[in-house]
């Protein structure tokens, strides 16, 4: 499947999700347009590589299952994010769930201030993809 077809199918799937209750966060996680855009772009102006988009979009169908059935928050990160020209404190939760034997998927959920929990990203949870710079966070 080429990337254009995958994007089209993924967007249709994403729009159908809307929200999923997460028992470990004891709250509903909303699948907003910001989350879908984050799968395709690192920031508003910089698209992700085609390989990275493909990886994230191929794991998107697992995201609702991970959010719904997750029993492990593998990491919690304090972040700061610019919202309407104000810098606000927030949290990124890394939810991990085994979707099939030997295959774990990780979902990033964001909560800014007293706002809603929002889906931000999905990816495989393995040792290779876990190696990333520490302290990295989103700031718009």
C-alpha positions as CSV (number, residue, x, y, z in Angstrom):
1,X,0.0,0.0,0.0
2,X,1.4,3.4,-0.9
3,X,1.6,6.3,1.6
4,X,-1.2,8.3,0.0
5,X,-3.6,5.4,0.2
6,X,-2.5,4.6,3.8
7,X,-3.0,8.3,4.8
8,X,-6.5,8.3,3.3
9,X,-7.6,5.0,5.0
10,X,-6.0,6.1,8.3
11,X,-7.8,9.4,8.3
12,X,-11.1,7.7,7.7
13,X,-10.4,5.3,10.6
14,X,-9.2,8.1,12.8
15,X,-12.3,10.2,12.3
16,X,-14.4,7.1,13.2
17,X,-12.7,6.7,16.7
18,X,-13.7,10.1,18.4
19,X,-12.9,9.0,22.0
20,X,-12.1,5.9,24.1
21,X,-12.3,5.4,27.8
22,X,-9.0,4.7,29.5
23,X,-9.3,2.9,32.8
24,X,-5.7,3.4,33.9
25,X,-6.1,7.2,33.4
26,X,-9.7,7.0,34.8
27,X,-10.8,9.4,32.0
28,X,-11.8,9.5,28.3
29,X,-9.0,10.0,25.7
30,X,-10.1,12.1,22.7
31,X,-8.8,11.5,19.2
32,X,-8.5,15.1,17.9
33,X,-7.3,16.5,14.6
34,X,-4.1,17.6,16.5
35,X,-3.3,14.0,17.2
36,X,-3.7,12.9,13.6
37,X,-1.6,15.8,12.3
38,X,1.1,14.9,14.8
39,X,1.3,11.4,13.2
40,X,2.2,13.2,9.9
41,X,4.1,16.3,11.1
42,X,6.8,16.8,13.7
43,X,5.7,20.4,14.0
44,X,3.2,22.4,12.0
45,X,5.7,23.1,9.2
46,X,8.0,20.0,9.2
47,X,6.5,16.8,7.9
48,X,7.8,13.5,9.2
49,X,9.8,11.2,6.9
50,X,7.6,8.9,4.8
51,X,9.1,5.9,6.7
52,X,8.1,7.4,10.0
53,X,4.6,8.3,8.8
54,X,4.2,4.8,7.5
55,X,5.3,3.2,10.8
56,X,2.9,5.4,12.8
57,X,-0.1,5.0,10.5
58,X,0.4,1.2,10.3
59,X,0.1,1.1,14.1
60,X,-2.9,3.4,14.3
61,X,-5.5,0.6,14.2
62,X,-4.1,-0.6,17.5
63,X,-4.4,2.7,19.3
64,X,-8.0,2.4,20.6
65,X,-7.2,-1.1,21.9
66,X,-4.1,0.1,23.7
67,X,-5.9,3.1,25.3
68,X,-8.9,0.9,26.3
69,X,-6.9,-2.1,27.7
70,X,-3.7,-0.6,28.9
71,X,-2.6,-1.7,32.4
72,X,0.8,0.0,32.3
73,X,1.9,3.6,32.1
74,X,5.6,3.1,31.2
75,X,6.6,6.7,31.4
76,X,5.1,10.1,32.5
77,X,6.8,13.2,31.3
78,X,6.2,16.8,32.4
79,X,6.0,19.1,29.4
80,X,5.4,22.8,28.6
81,X,3.3,23.7,25.6
82,X,2.4,27.0,24.1
83,X,-1.4,27.4,24.0
84,X,-2.8,30.7,22.6
85,X,0.6,32.4,23.2
86,X,0.7,31.2,26.9
87,X,3.2,28.6,28.1
88,X,1.2,25.9,30.0
89,X,2.3,22.9,32.0
90,X,1.2,19.5,30.9
91,X,1.9,15.8,31.0
92,X,2.6,13.1,28.4
93,X,1.6,9.6,29.4
94,X,3.2,6.6,27.6
95,X,0.7,3.8,27.6
96,X,2.0,0.3,26.6
97,X,-0.1,-2.8,25.8
98,X,0.5,-6.1,24.2
99,X,-1.8,-6.3,21.2
100,X,-0.8,-9.8,20.1
101,X,1.7,-12.3,21.5
102,X,5.2,-10.7,21.4
103,X,3.9,-7.4,19.9
104,X,3.6,-4.4,22.2
105,X,2.4,-1.0,21.0
106,X,2.9,2.3,22.8
107,X,0.5,5.3,22.7
108,X,1.3,8.8,23.8
109,X,-1.6,10.7,25.5
110,X,-1.3,14.4,26.4
111,X,-3.0,16.4,29.0
112,X,-2.4,20.2,29.2
113,X,-3.4,22.0,32.4
114,X,-7.0,21.0,33.3
115,X,-7.9,20.1,29.7
116,X,-8.9,16.8,28.2
117,X,-6.6,13.8,27.7
118,X,-5.7,13.7,24.0
119,X,-4.2,11.0,21.8
120,X,-0.9,12.3,20.4
121,X,1.0,9.4,18.8
122,X,1.3,5.6,18.3
123,X,4.3,3.4,17.6
124,X,5.7,0.0,18.2
125,X,7.2,-0.5,21.7
126,X,10.5,-2.2,21.2
127,X,14.0,-1.5,22.3
128,X,15.1,0.2,19.0
129,X,12.2,2.7,18.9
130,X,12.7,3.4,22.6
131,X,16.1,4.9,22.0
132,X,15.5,8.7,21.8
133,X,16.9,11.7,23.4
134,X,15.8,12.1,27.0
135,X,13.8,15.3,27.9
136,X,12.5,15.9,24.4
137,X,9.1,17.4,24.4
138,X,6.7,19.1,22.1
139,X,6.6,22.9,22.2
140,X,4.6,24.9,19.7
